[in-house]
Structures are given as structure tokens and as C-alpha cells.
Amino acid sequence: MKAFTKIKNWIVNHWPSRRRIIQLYTFLLYNANIKGYINGTIYKGTSKYACVPGMNCYSCPGAVGACPLGALQNALNSSTTTTAYYMFGIIALFGLIFARTICGFLCPVGLGQELLHKVRSPKVKKSRYTRVLSYLKYVILVVLVIGLPIMYSMEGATVPGFCKYICPAGTFEGGLSLILNPLNQSGSRNLLDMLGPIFTWKFCVLVVIIVASVFLYRPFCRFLCPLGAIYGFFNRFALIGVKLDQNKCNDCGLCVTHCKMDVKHVGDHECINCGECIKVCPAKAISWKGSKIFVRDNDIGVAVTENVDIRSLTSIKPMEITPTLPTEKDEGVMMSSEGQVAENIEVAAAVEQPAQTQEHTTLHTEQRAPKQKRPKKFWIELSAWILALAVLLSALLYFNLQPDQNPQEEIGVGSAAPTFTLQKYGYEGARYKLLDETVSLTDFAGKVVVVNFWATWCGPCVAELPEFAEIAELYQDEIILLAIHGEITDNPALWLPTSRPEWLSWSDNVYFLQDNIVNRIGTTCIDYGFVTGTLPCTAIVGKDGTITYMRNGSLDYNTLLSEVQKALA
């Protein structure tokens, strides 16, 4: 029995708080596509058009929604042709409802940092230095999230600065989750070959954040997160969050002292609305916004003794005693001690009390039996938890039991190359544009075809294309280069590499094609078995129509030349 008692006590002492349960629940709901971790693939369904409130990488195998920060950068990258109405609207909606309550309750990155902070170690306390560092995230917001995408959009390129150079969620959830999957370490899905300096830099950033989280409370949220910086602007106006009643506040400062974030006062732009300050406020001046909508006044402001029915107390009328003037006979009584007088009055009151009142008191005593009705608040809370569990279970079943939309055979060296017919870019008059002409793989039967998938936001793609074209010029009559653009652009002349002025005057065996885009994904790239979002990708198709070489990642000049010569031989 002692062992069971110890186990019970341990569970009670380590049972997670409601906030921790909500954080774990949110992580599971954001990443409900569990089979993605097994298959090493990214979910590309229609739910990816919607953004989740917190930071969760689009490229995470389990992610069922888009990250608002990544979507915002992609929208700003297209700002020269379209306005990011949707992203500005959805982020403003999240901010007006939740603000930084999202950071405290609905962000998986915040949950990870809090769990790391539980590791026993010396802790670095907040100070004026950490307060100054907290403004760094606003610089990152302006430069990497807003400035860099807009600047590159004017040149026709897509560069999501924060996601590309810093985001730890992208490195951990997207990069490492895909790379460490054995299915993505060989064949056409070999992601190890594409690792380069940028991934090395981001991996170092991730390690620094992980180590810092052990000693500092939420260092990424406090110093680097631009999404928290955006939501911080809405803290004052949000419908949900913590609020301070100035009339009750005694300026003791316990709330700010107890808070681990770099706040100056309750509910400022650094407050993540975790609610921990409510517990330590001696004046009960801090509460939740909108709490009176869900909680009755008695539950907030009145301390009620257990098993006491206040309604029964209000039904008992106070005893009425008619005062009378003392007579000469009563002078002896009036001259007695105060205690004796009090005793006489109590006896008189007991005699004069109506029998009806005594019956009511007896009846009320019987009503205080253990069989009491549950309060209304209990049933509302229970219904909310049942609904939340039903939503999570439905999401897990939907995303994991539905069959793959486009099941296909594994593509690799020796497989027949998937055929395709795509639109061609070229001159029409004096303008370079997407033409009505199409090009098919079958048009080049009997020749070696180099199929390269690339995109404007991919630096390695742009860097290697001139070398591909040089090799194509060496074997003008024997090989064909098909550079398939993996995103839609309204002005193709902008994204053409400018390192060679004669780019458009190359020989006729170099073609620029536009891939078919479905749900922001190039379908031809998928047909060849490559992992999307990991460009560049290259396949060499031999004279007999079979694949002789495949690579997911950059190719240097010598390697490509050697593989082309093998295919020609």
C-alpha cells in the first residue's frame, strides 16, 4: 500500500497544470499528421492554406497548417504584384482576440523552451540587460521579416529572411525531422547531399537557443521571435489576456518580480499572458479579461465557507426584539453583571424564536449532506474539455487514416522517367513571357535530357544554372537542358540570372519551362520523387528514357559533366 501511496503522491505532485495541458494539446493539434513523421513527407492538403496562431513550421512532416510568420514573408515576397490582405487580416484577427496569449498557451516553440528550462541548472535572472535584448526581436521583424522579402520581391526573387537564416522551428521541425528519416537518406530523396552552409548556420543557431533555454527562461521568445513582437502590439486591445485593476493595486511589485519575462507592468508588450502573476497578487488586483462573462460574481469576489448555502442564510429573517422600558422590579436585574444580562437576553431570544425558524434551520442542516448538485461552472468546463478532445481525435483520425491522394511507385535510377508536358518561356515580340507553346519530354527521344527543378528563392539553384548551361553548350547536338521553374511568376524576365548577359541567347537545346503548380507545389517535381521545398533537384534521363542519375541538392560543374558523359556513353 505504501508503494501505491507514493505513486499516487508523485502523480499528484507532477500532474501538469491546465496551461501545460493546453500547450501539449495545441502541439498535437498543430502536428496531427503523425504518419508524416513515419513516411518522411510533408502534408500538402487544403488545410495548409490556413494558418495556425502559433509558430509551427510549414515543412514539419506533421504540420497540418501553415505558419503565420512564413506565410507573411511569402505574401510580402509577392508584394509587387499582389497585396498581402489575407495575412495582414489573419494576424490582426489573432492579435485582437488573443495577442500574446498565443505565446503563453498556443505556441509549440514556447512549450519546448519551458520544458528545457526545467532542467536543473543555474538560472540567469532577468535584468536591465535582458530588457534591452528584448528589443532585438523588433529589429528582426523589420529587417528579416518585412524588409528583406520586399527588397528581393522587387528583383523577382523570393527570400523569406527569418525562415531562411534564423527560425529554429524550421530547423528542428522541418529540417531535422526530414533529414533524420531513413527514407530521406538515399535515392531521389537523399536530403543529406543538399546540406550546405546555410543549414550549418541555422543548426548552430538552434543549438545556441536550446542551450540558452536551460539557463534562461524562453530566450527565443524574449529576444528573437518576431511573431511575438507582432502580437505584443495587440496586448492592450486583445479580448483575452490578463488585466490589472488600478483601484485595488497597492504597488507592491510582486507581479513584475515574479514574472520571468521582461515586463515593466502587467499586460505590456512583453507579457505572454500566462496568468502566473494572478496567483501571487496579494491585493487580488489581477484577473483575466472577460472573466465575468464565464464566472459568476460569487465565484470571483466572495469567499464562501465550504458546505454553507448562502441562499438559505438570506432566507432567515433576523429576530425582532421589542425594546421595553425597565420597571422598578427589573432594577436588580439591570444592576447585575453584563454577562448575566447577556445570558438572560439569549434565553429570552431562544424562547421567543418562532418554531418555523427552528424547523428551517433543521431542514437546512439536512440539506448540507454530501449529495450536492455540481455547480454550473463545472459542467461548462467539462463540456469544453470533451469538445476539445473530440476535435483532437477527429483531426488525428482524418489526417492519419485517409489514403494518400497520389500514391505512386518509388522513382530511382533505372526507373522509366515520368513524362510531362509544360509551358515554355520565351520571347514574344520584345517581351520575355510565358508562351502558349508547350514542351514534352517525349519530344527529345534518343537524346540525353538533363531535368533541373529550381525556384527564384533558391540561391543554390540560381548559382548552378549557368554551369548547367555551359555543359549544354558543349554538347549542343547530344543533350537537352530543361530548367523547370517551381513557382509561378508574372514577370519571368526578373528572375532570370544576371551573371551572364547572354543568358537568353544560349543555344536551342536550353529550355525554361513552368511547372504545374497545385497547392503551391510543383507536380512534376513530385512525380520524379523529389521532396518539395528542398530545391535544387536534378535528374538525368538517358537515351532510352530511363533515369541514369538523380540528386536532391546542388551539383557542381565536374560532377554534372561526369554524369552527362556516362549517360552519353
C-alpha positions as CSV (number, residue, x, y, z in Angstrom):
1,M,0.0,0.0,0.0
2,K,2.9,2.4,0.7
3,A,4.2,1.9,-2.8
4,F,0.8,2.8,-4.3
5,T,0.6,5.8,-2.0
6,K,4.0,7.0,-3.2
7,I,3.0,6.6,-6.8
8,K,-0.3,8.5,-6.2
9,N,1.6,11.3,-4.4
10,W,4.1,11.5,-7.2
11,I,1.4,11.8,-9.9
12,V,-0.4,14.4,-7.9
13,N,2.7,16.5,-7.4
14,H,3.8,16.2,-11.0
15,W,0.4,16.5,-12.7
16,P,0.7,19.2,-15.4
17,S,-1.1,22.5,-14.9
18,R,-4.0,23.5,-17.1
19,R,-1.8,25.8,-19.1
20,R,0.7,22.9,-19.7
21,I,-2.1,20.6,-20.9
22,I,-3.3,23.3,-23.3
23,Q,0.2,23.7,-24.7
24,L,0.6,19.9,-25.2
25,Y,-2.9,19.8,-26.8
26,T,-2.0,22.6,-29.2
27,F,1.2,20.9,-30.2
28,L,-0.7,17.7,-31.1
29,L,-3.4,19.6,-32.9
30,Y,-0.9,21.6,-35.0
31,N,1.0,18.4,-35.9
32,A,-1.8,15.9,-36.2
33,N,-0.4,14.3,-39.4
34,I,1.6,11.6,-37.4
35,K,2.1,9.4,-40.5
36,G,4.2,12.3,-42.0
37,Y,6.9,11.5,-39.4
38,I,6.9,7.9,-40.5
39,N,6.8,8.5,-44.2
40,G,9.2,11.4,-44.1
41,T,6.9,13.5,-46.3
42,I,5.1,16.9,-45.9
43,Y,1.4,17.1,-45.8
44,K,0.1,19.2,-48.8
45,G,-3.7,19.1,-48.3
46,T,-6.1,22.0,-48.3
47,S,-5.7,22.7,-44.6
48,K,-2.2,24.1,-45.4
49,Y,-3.9,27.2,-46.8
50,A,-5.0,28.1,-43.3
51,C,-2.5,29.5,-40.7
52,V,-2.3,28.3,-37.1
53,P,-1.9,31.0,-34.4
54,G,1.5,30.0,-33.1
55,M,4.8,29.3,-34.7
56,N,4.9,25.9,-36.3
57,C,6.9,25.2,-39.5
58,Y,5.1,24.5,-42.7
59,S,7.7,21.9,-43.7
60,C,7.3,19.9,-40.5
61,P,6.1,16.4,-41.5
62,G,3.3,16.5,-39.0
63,A,2.1,20.1,-39.7
64,V,-1.5,20.4,-40.9
65,G,-1.5,24.2,-41.2
66,A,0.8,27.0,-42.3
67,C,3.0,29.1,-40.0
68,P,1.7,32.8,-39.9
69,L,5.3,34.1,-40.0
70,G,6.3,32.1,-43.0
71,A,3.1,32.9,-44.8
72,L,3.6,36.6,-44.1
73,Q,7.0,36.6,-45.6
74,N,5.8,34.7,-48.7
75,A,3.0,37.3,-49.1
76,L,5.5,40.1,-48.8
77,N,7.7,38.5,-51.4
78,S,4.7,38.9,-53.8
79,S,4.0,42.4,-52.7
80,T,5.0,43.8,-56.1
81,T,2.1,42.0,-57.8
82,T,-0.4,41.3,-55.0
83,T,-1.2,42.8,-51.6
84,A,-1.0,40.6,-48.6
85,Y,-4.5,41.3,-47.4
86,Y,-5.1,37.8,-46.2
87,M,-2.0,37.6,-44.0
88,F,-2.5,41.1,-42.5
89,G,-6.1,40.2,-41.8
90,I,-5.5,36.8,-40.2
91,I,-2.6,38.1,-38.0
92,A,-4.7,41.1,-36.9
93,L,-7.6,38.8,-36.1
94,F,-5.3,36.5,-33.9
95,G,-3.9,39.6,-32.3
96,L,-7.2,41.2,-31.4
97,I,-8.6,38.0,-29.9
98,F,-5.5,36.5,-28.2
99,A,-2.5,38.8,-28.6
100,R,0.5,37.2,-26.7
101,T,-1.8,34.7,-25.0
102,I,-0.8,32.7,-28.1
103,C,2.8,32.8,-26.9
104,G,1.8,31.6,-23.4
105,F,-0.7,28.9,-24.4
106,L,-0.7,28.1,-28.1
107,C,2.9,28.1,-29.3
108,P,4.9,24.8,-29.5
109,V,8.2,26.7,-29.6
110,G,7.3,28.3,-26.2
111,L,6.4,24.9,-24.8
112,G,9.8,23.4,-25.8
113,Q,11.7,26.2,-24.2
114,E,9.8,25.9,-20.9
115,L,10.4,22.2,-20.8
116,L,14.2,22.8,-21.3
117,H,14.2,25.4,-18.6
118,K,13.1,22.7,-16.1
119,V,16.5,21.1,-16.4
120,R,18.3,21.6,-13.1
121,S,21.0,24.2,-13.7
122,P,22.0,27.7,-12.5
123,K,19.4,30.2,-13.9
124,V,20.2,33.6,-15.3
125,K,17.7,36.1,-13.8
126,K,16.2,38.9,-15.9
127,S,17.9,42.3,-15.6
128,R,18.1,45.6,-17.5
129,Y,20.4,43.9,-19.9
130,T,17.8,41.2,-20.9
131,R,15.3,44.0,-21.1
132,V,17.5,45.8,-23.7
133,L,18.0,42.5,-25.6
134,S,14.2,42.0,-25.8
135,Y,14.0,44.8,-28.3
136,L,16.2,42.8,-30.7
137,K,13.1,40.9,-32.0
138,Y,11.7,44.2,-33.3
139,V,14.8,44.7,-35.3
140,I,14.5,41.2,-36.7
141,L,10.8,41.9,-37.6
142,V,11.6,45.0,-39.5
143,V,14.8,43.7,-41.3
144,L,14.3,40.0,-41.9
145,V,10.5,39.5,-41.9
146,I,9.4,42.7,-43.7
147,G,12.4,44.5,-45.3
148,L,14.3,41.6,-46.9
149,P,11.3,39.9,-48.6
150,I,10.0,43.2,-50.0
151,M,13.5,44.2,-51.3
152,Y,14.0,40.8,-53.1
153,S,10.5,40.9,-54.4
154,M,11.4,43.9,-56.5
155,E,14.1,41.8,-58.1
156,G,11.7,38.9,-58.7
157,A,13.2,36.7,-56.1
158,T,11.7,35.0,-53.0
159,V,13.8,35.3,-49.9
160,P,11.9,34.6,-46.6
161,G,14.7,36.1,-44.5
162,F,13.7,34.9,-41.0
163,C,12.8,31.4,-42.1
164,K,16.0,31.1,-44.2
165,Y,18.5,32.3,-41.7
166,I,17.2,32.0,-38.1
167,C,13.9,30.2,-37.5
168,P,14.6,27.3,-35.0
169,A,11.2,25.8,-35.7
170,G,12.1,25.3,-39.3
171,T,15.5,23.8,-38.5
172,F,14.1,21.4,-35.8
173,E,10.6,20.6,-37.0
174,G,11.2,20.8,-40.7
175,G,14.9,20.2,-41.4
176,L,16.0,17.7,-38.8
177,S,12.6,15.8,-38.9
178,L,13.0,15.2,-42.6
179,I,16.8,14.6,-42.8
180,L,16.9,12.1,-39.9
181,N,14.2,10.0,-41.5
182,P,15.9,6.9,-43.1
183,L,13.6,7.2,-46.2
184,N,15.1,10.6,-47.0
185,Q,18.7,9.5,-46.9
186,S,19.0,7.6,-50.1
187,G,17.9,7.6,-53.7
188,S,15.9,10.6,-55.1
189,R,15.0,11.6,-51.6
190,N,18.6,11.8,-50.3
191,L,18.5,15.1,-48.4
192,L,21.9,14.7,-46.9
193,D,23.6,15.7,-50.1
194,M,21.9,19.1,-50.1
195,L,23.2,20.3,-46.8
196,G,25.2,23.4,-47.1
197,P,26.5,26.5,-45.2
198,I,23.0,27.9,-44.6
199,F,21.8,24.7,-42.8
200,T,25.0,24.6,-40.8
201,W,24.4,28.2,-39.7
202,K,20.8,27.5,-38.8
203,F,21.8,24.3,-36.9
204,C,24.2,26.4,-34.8
205,V,21.5,28.9,-34.1
206,L,19.2,26.1,-32.9
207,V,21.9,24.6,-30.6
208,V,22.5,28.0,-29.1
209,I,18.8,28.5,-28.4
210,I,18.5,25.0,-26.9
211,V,21.4,25.6,-24.6
212,A,20.3,29.1,-23.6
213,S,16.8,27.7,-22.8
214,V,18.3,25.6,-20.0
215,F,19.7,28.7,-18.3
216,L,17.3,31.5,-19.5
217,Y,13.5,31.5,-19.5
218,R,12.2,31.5,-23.1
219,P,15.2,33.2,-24.7
220,F,13.9,32.9,-28.2
221,C,10.5,34.4,-27.3
222,R,12.2,37.2,-25.4
223,F,14.9,38.2,-27.8
224,L,14.4,36.8,-31.3
225,C,10.8,35.9,-32.1
226,P,9.2,38.4,-34.5
227,L,5.8,36.8,-34.2
228,G,5.7,37.6,-30.5
229,A,6.8,41.1,-31.4
230,I,3.7,41.5,-33.7
231,Y,1.3,40.0,-31.1
232,G,2.8,42.3,-28.5
233,F,1.3,45.3,-30.2
234,F,-2.2,43.9,-29.6
235,N,-1.8,43.1,-25.9
236,R,-3.6,46.3,-24.8
237,F,-6.6,45.7,-27.0
238,A,-7.0,41.9,-27.0
239,L,-10.2,40.3,-25.8
240,I,-8.3,37.6,-23.9
241,G,-5.4,38.2,-21.5
242,V,-4.6,39.5,-18.1
243,K,-5.6,42.9,-16.7
244,L,-4.8,45.0,-13.7
245,D,-7.3,46.8,-11.6
246,Q,-5.5,50.1,-10.6
247,N,-8.1,50.7,-7.8
248,K,-7.1,47.5,-6.0
249,C,-3.3,47.6,-6.8
250,N,-1.1,48.5,-3.8
251,D,2.1,48.8,-6.0
252,C,3.8,46.0,-4.1
253,G,5.6,44.9,-7.3
254,L,5.3,41.2,-6.7
255,C,3.7,40.6,-10.1
256,V,6.7,42.1,-12.0
257,T,9.2,40.5,-9.7
258,H,7.6,37.1,-10.0
259,C,7.3,37.3,-13.8
260,K,10.1,35.7,-15.8
261,M,9.5,37.7,-18.9
262,D,11.0,41.2,-19.3
263,V,7.8,43.1,-18.4
264,K,7.6,46.5,-16.8
265,H,3.9,46.2,-15.8
266,V,1.2,43.6,-16.1
267,G,-0.1,43.2,-19.7
268,D,2.6,45.2,-21.5
269,H,4.0,44.2,-24.9
270,E,6.4,41.7,-23.3
271,C,3.7,39.9,-21.3
272,I,2.7,36.5,-22.6
273,N,-0.5,36.4,-20.5
274,C,0.5,33.1,-18.8
275,G,-1.5,34.1,-15.7
276,E,1.2,33.3,-13.2
277,C,1.0,36.8,-11.7
278,I,-2.6,36.3,-10.7
279,K,-1.5,33.7,-8.1
280,V,1.0,36.0,-6.4
281,C,-1.0,39.2,-6.2
282,P,-1.9,39.8,-2.5
283,A,-4.5,42.5,-3.4
284,K,-6.3,40.3,-6.0
285,A,-5.9,43.2,-8.4
286,I,-5.0,41.0,-11.4
287,S,-7.6,38.9,-13.3
288,W,-8.5,37.6,-16.7
289,K,-10.2,39.8,-19.3
290,G,-13.8,38.7,-19.8
291,S,-13.7,36.5,-16.7
292,K,-17.1,37.8,-15.5
293,I,-18.7,36.5,-18.7
294,F,-17.9,33.0,-17.8
295,V,-17.7,33.2,-13.9
296,R,-20.4,34.4,-11.6
297,D,-19.6,37.2,-9.1
298,N,-19.8,34.9,-6.1
299,D,-17.1,32.7,-7.7
300,I,-14.8,35.8,-8.2
301,G,-15.1,38.1,-5.2
302,V,-16.8,36.2,-2.4
303,A,-15.0,33.7,-0.1
304,V,-17.7,31.1,0.7
305,T,-17.2,28.6,3.6
306,E,-17.5,25.0,2.5
307,N,-20.9,23.4,2.8
308,V,-22.7,26.7,3.6
309,D,-25.6,27.6,1.4
310,I,-25.8,31.4,1.2
311,R,-29.3,31.3,-0.2
312,S,-30.5,29.6,2.9
313,L,-28.8,32.2,5.0
314,T,-30.6,35.0,3.3
315,S,-34.0,33.4,3.8
316,I,-33.6,33.6,7.6
317,K,-35.0,36.8,9.0
318,P,-33.3,38.4,11.9
319,M,-35.0,38.1,15.3
320,E,-37.1,41.1,16.2
321,I,-36.9,42.1,19.9
322,T,-39.2,44.9,21.0
323,P,-37.4,47.1,23.5
324,T,-39.3,47.9,26.8
325,L,-38.5,50.4,29.5
326,P,-37.3,48.9,32.7
327,T,-39.6,48.8,35.7
328,E,-38.8,49.1,39.3
329,K,-38.8,45.3,39.6
330,D,-36.2,45.0,36.9
331,E,-33.7,47.3,38.6
332,G,-32.0,44.4,40.3
333,V,-31.5,42.7,37.0
334,M,-30.2,45.8,35.3
335,M,-27.7,46.2,38.2
336,S,-26.3,42.7,37.7
337,S,-23.2,41.9,35.7
338,E,-23.1,42.3,31.9
339,G,-22.6,38.6,31.5
340,Q,-25.7,37.8,33.4
341,V,-27.7,40.3,31.4
342,A,-26.4,38.7,28.2
343,E,-27.4,35.3,29.4
344,N,-30.9,36.4,30.2
345,I,-31.3,38.0,26.8
346,E,-30.1,34.8,25.0
347,V,-32.6,32.7,27.0
348,A,-35.3,35.1,26.1
349,A,-34.4,35.0,22.4
350,A,-34.5,31.3,22.4
351,V,-37.9,31.3,23.9
352,E,-39.3,33.9,21.6
353,Q,-37.8,32.4,18.4
354,P,-40.6,31.1,16.2
355,A,-40.9,27.4,15.7
356,Q,-40.9,27.9,12.0
357,T,-37.4,29.3,12.1
358,Q,-36.1,26.4,14.1
359,E,-37.7,24.0,11.6
360,H,-36.0,25.9,8.7
361,T,-32.6,25.6,10.4
362,T,-33.1,21.9,10.9
363,L,-34.1,21.4,7.3
364,H,-31.0,23.5,6.1
365,T,-28.7,21.3,8.2
366,E,-30.1,18.2,6.5
367,Q,-29.6,19.8,3.1
368,R,-25.8,20.1,3.7
369,A,-25.5,16.3,3.1
370,P,-22.7,15.3,0.6
371,K,-25.2,14.9,-2.3
372,Q,-24.9,18.4,-3.6
373,K,-25.5,19.5,-7.2
374,R,-22.5,20.3,-9.3
375,P,-22.1,24.0,-10.0
376,K,-22.9,25.3,-13.5
377,K,-19.2,26.2,-14.0
378,F,-18.2,22.6,-13.6
379,W,-20.5,21.4,-16.4
380,I,-19.3,24.2,-18.7
381,E,-15.7,23.3,-18.1
382,L,-16.4,19.6,-18.6
383,S,-18.2,20.2,-21.9
384,A,-15.3,22.3,-23.1
385,W,-12.7,19.6,-22.4
386,I,-15.0,17.0,-24.1
387,L,-15.3,19.2,-27.2
388,A,-11.5,19.8,-27.3
389,L,-10.8,16.1,-27.1
390,A,-13.3,15.4,-29.8
391,V,-11.7,17.9,-32.1
392,L,-8.2,16.4,-31.5
393,L,-9.4,12.9,-32.0
394,S,-11.2,13.9,-35.2
395,A,-8.0,15.6,-36.5
396,L,-5.8,12.6,-35.7
397,L,-8.3,10.2,-37.5
398,Y,-8.7,12.4,-40.5
399,F,-5.1,13.1,-41.2
400,N,-3.7,9.7,-40.5
401,L,-6.4,7.3,-41.8
402,Q,-7.1,8.9,-45.1
403,P,-5.2,7.3,-48.1
404,D,-2.5,9.3,-49.9
405,Q,-4.0,11.4,-52.6
406,N,-1.4,10.5,-55.3
407,P,0.1,7.1,-54.5
408,Q,2.9,6.3,-56.8
409,E,5.8,3.9,-57.4
410,E,9.2,4.7,-56.0
411,I,11.3,6.6,-58.6
412,G,15.0,6.0,-58.8
413,V,18.0,5.3,-61.0
414,G,16.9,2.7,-63.6
415,S,13.2,3.7,-63.5
416,A,11.3,5.0,-66.5
417,A,11.3,8.8,-66.5
418,P,7.8,10.2,-65.9
419,T,6.7,12.1,-69.0
420,F,5.4,15.6,-68.8
421,T,4.1,18.5,-71.0
422,L,4.8,22.0,-69.7
423,Q,4.5,25.6,-70.9
424,K,7.6,27.3,-72.3
425,Y,9.1,30.7,-71.5
426,G,10.4,32.7,-74.4
427,Y,10.3,35.9,-76.4
428,E,7.0,37.2,-77.9
429,G,8.0,40.4,-79.7
430,A,10.3,42.3,-77.4
431,R,8.9,40.8,-74.2
432,Y,10.0,37.6,-72.5
433,K,7.0,35.8,-71.2
434,L,5.2,32.5,-70.7
435,L,4.2,31.3,-74.2
436,D,1.3,29.3,-75.4
437,E,3.8,26.7,-76.7
438,T,4.4,23.5,-74.7
439,V,7.4,21.2,-74.5
440,S,7.2,17.5,-73.7
441,L,9.9,15.1,-72.6
442,T,8.9,12.8,-75.4
443,D,10.0,15.5,-77.9
444,F,13.6,14.6,-77.2
445,A,13.6,10.8,-77.5
446,G,17.0,9.5,-78.3
447,K,18.9,12.3,-76.6
448,V,20.2,12.7,-73.0
449,V,17.9,15.1,-71.1
450,V,19.0,17.0,-68.0
451,V,15.9,17.9,-66.0
452,N,16.6,20.5,-63.4
453,F,14.0,21.8,-60.9
454,W,14.6,25.2,-59.4
455,A,12.9,28.3,-57.9
456,T,13.8,32.0,-57.6
457,W,14.1,31.9,-53.8
458,C,16.7,29.1,-54.0
459,G,20.2,30.7,-54.1
460,P,22.0,27.4,-55.0
461,C,19.6,26.9,-57.9
462,V,20.4,30.3,-59.4
463,A,24.1,29.8,-58.8
464,E,24.3,26.4,-60.6
465,L,22.2,27.1,-63.6
466,P,24.9,29.0,-65.6
467,E,27.2,25.9,-65.2
468,F,24.4,23.7,-66.4
469,A,24.0,25.9,-69.5
470,E,27.8,25.7,-70.2
471,I,27.7,21.9,-70.3
472,A,24.6,22.1,-72.5
473,E,26.6,24.3,-75.0
474,L,29.5,21.7,-75.0
475,Y,27.1,19.0,-76.2
476,Q,24.6,21.0,-78.3
477,D,23.6,18.1,-80.6
478,E,23.5,15.4,-77.9
479,I,21.9,16.7,-74.7
480,I,18.9,18.9,-73.8
481,L,18.6,21.0,-70.7
482,L,15.1,21.6,-69.3
483,A,15.1,24.1,-66.4
484,I,11.7,23.7,-64.8
485,H,10.6,26.7,-62.7
486,G,8.9,25.5,-59.5
487,E,6.8,28.6,-58.7
488,I,4.5,31.0,-60.6
489,T,5.8,34.4,-61.6
490,D,4.2,37.3,-63.5
491,N,7.4,38.7,-64.8
492,P,9.9,35.9,-65.8
493,A,12.5,38.4,-67.1
494,L,13.1,39.5,-63.5
495,W,14.1,36.1,-62.1
496,L,16.5,35.1,-64.9
497,P,20.1,35.0,-63.5
498,T,22.0,38.1,-64.5
499,S,25.5,36.7,-64.1
500,R,25.6,36.1,-67.9
501,P,24.2,38.8,-70.2
502,E,23.9,36.2,-73.0
503,W,21.6,34.1,-70.9
504,L,18.7,34.4,-73.3
505,S,20.9,33.9,-76.4
506,W,22.0,30.4,-75.5
507,S,21.6,27.6,-77.9
508,D,18.3,26.0,-78.8
509,N,19.0,23.0,-76.5
510,V,18.2,25.0,-73.3
511,Y,14.6,25.4,-72.4
512,F,12.9,27.3,-69.5
513,L,9.6,25.6,-68.5
514,Q,6.9,26.4,-66.0
515,D,5.9,23.5,-63.7
516,N,2.2,22.8,-62.9
517,I,1.5,24.3,-59.5
518,V,-1.1,22.7,-57.2
519,N,-1.3,23.8,-53.6
520,R,1.9,25.8,-54.1
521,I,3.7,22.5,-55.1
522,G,5.3,21.7,-58.4
523,T,3.6,18.4,-59.5
524,T,6.4,17.4,-61.9
525,C,8.9,17.6,-59.2
526,I,6.7,15.3,-57.1
527,D,6.3,12.9,-60.0
528,Y,10.1,12.5,-60.1
529,G,10.1,11.5,-56.4
530,F,11.8,14.6,-55.1
531,V,11.0,16.2,-51.7
532,T,9.4,19.6,-52.4
533,G,10.9,22.6,-50.7
534,T,14.4,21.2,-51.0
535,L,15.4,22.5,-54.3
536,P,17.5,22.3,-56.5
537,C,16.8,18.8,-57.8
538,T,18.3,17.2,-60.9
539,A,17.6,14.1,-62.9
540,I,19.4,12.8,-66.0
541,V,17.3,10.9,-68.5
542,G,19.2,8.5,-70.8
543,K,18.6,8.0,-74.5
544,D,16.3,5.0,-73.7
545,G,14.1,7.1,-71.4
546,T,15.3,5.7,-68.1
547,I,16.8,7.7,-65.3
548,T,20.6,7.4,-65.1
549,Y,21.3,9.8,-62.3
550,M,19.3,11.7,-59.5
551,R,20.3,14.2,-56.9
552,N,18.3,16.2,-54.4
553,G,20.7,19.2,-53.9
554,S,23.3,21.3,-55.6
555,L,25.5,19.9,-58.3
556,D,29.0,21.2,-59.1
557,Y,30.3,21.5,-62.7
558,N,32.6,18.5,-62.6
559,T,30.0,16.1,-61.2
560,L,27.4,17.1,-63.7
561,L,29.8,16.8,-66.6
562,S,30.9,13.3,-65.4
563,E,27.3,12.1,-65.1
564,V,26.4,13.5,-68.5
565,Q,29.3,11.8,-70.1
566,K,28.3,8.5,-68.5
567,A,24.8,8.9,-69.9
568,L,26.1,9.6,-73.4
569,A,28.4,6.6,-73.3
